[in-house]
Amino acid sequence: MPAVVDLKNVSVVRPAKILLDRISWTVRSGERWVILGPNGAGKSTLLQIVAAAMHPSSGKVRILGERLGRVDVFDLRTRIGLTSTAVADSIPASESVRDAIVSAAYAVAGRWHEDYDQEDFDRAGQIMGELGISALSDRTFGTLSEGERKRVTIARALMTDPELLLLDEPGGGLDLGAREDLILSLEALAGSQEAPVLVMVSHHVDEIPLGFTHVLMMRDGRIVASGPIDKTMTSQNLGYAFGMRLILSEADGRYTARRAAYTHRASGAA
């Protein structure tokens, strides 16, 4: 399968701080990746590189067959869908959900005087149906719950039929019910043969939807484990990434993790 993302010895260095340290990573067509790690591990920086929103200090980056540094990044970004808190914050509170989604066709947030045809609205309606948010179509973005906002931004990212979809902590700030609704939407997306390659950043293993195929674990700007999720998702790898002893459990394809109990030497032991 062709490489959709190909990083070789990529580093991002800032004064007194190495954000990414010699990252080599390949994502191929048809794969669904989750990037795990604690705060400060470099997950969001890595996602910015893959989104063509940041250039590395050193190393080689190819995204969708194009070499970063030798391609017009504005053209490249039209082939990449991105959801993040920043994207959600850019959508006017008074914008209807339908317009918030369809306006992605012009890469704008907030409809002005763009012309859209029926095909655009049909495409938006199809995506809303697939994500279970058709009933929100006429609501304004500012009236939505956090979980509804997350699913609308995913729909917006899918509007342009991207080849690569990047999800930056989609479950962040959601209550249990909203998070489970979102995970179900992502499971449906991951299971679709027409879906783009997916890369999701998360702090929590219980947010990984069914259908995700690979995992990348990071710590201190480095990769500590990478590969197929069924082989790489282990207590040892996860514990090393988060710097503590963890017990990982799996049931019906969903994961949970908890900190291992401390052990104490028995009183009076020789």
Secondary structure, DSSP 8 states (H G I E B T S, - for coil): --EEEEEEEEEEEETTEEEEEEEEEEEETT-EEEEE--TTSSHHHHHHHHTTSS--SEEEEEETTEETTSS-HHHHHTTEEEE-HHHHHHS-TTSBHHHHHHGGGGT-SS--S----HHHHHHHHHHHHHTT-GGGTTSBGGGS-HHHHHHHHHHHHHTT--SEEEEESTTTT--HHHHHHHHHHHHHHHT-TTS-EEEEEES-GGG--TT--EEEEEETTEEEEEEEHHHH--HHHHHHHHTS-EEEEEETTEEEEEE-------TT--
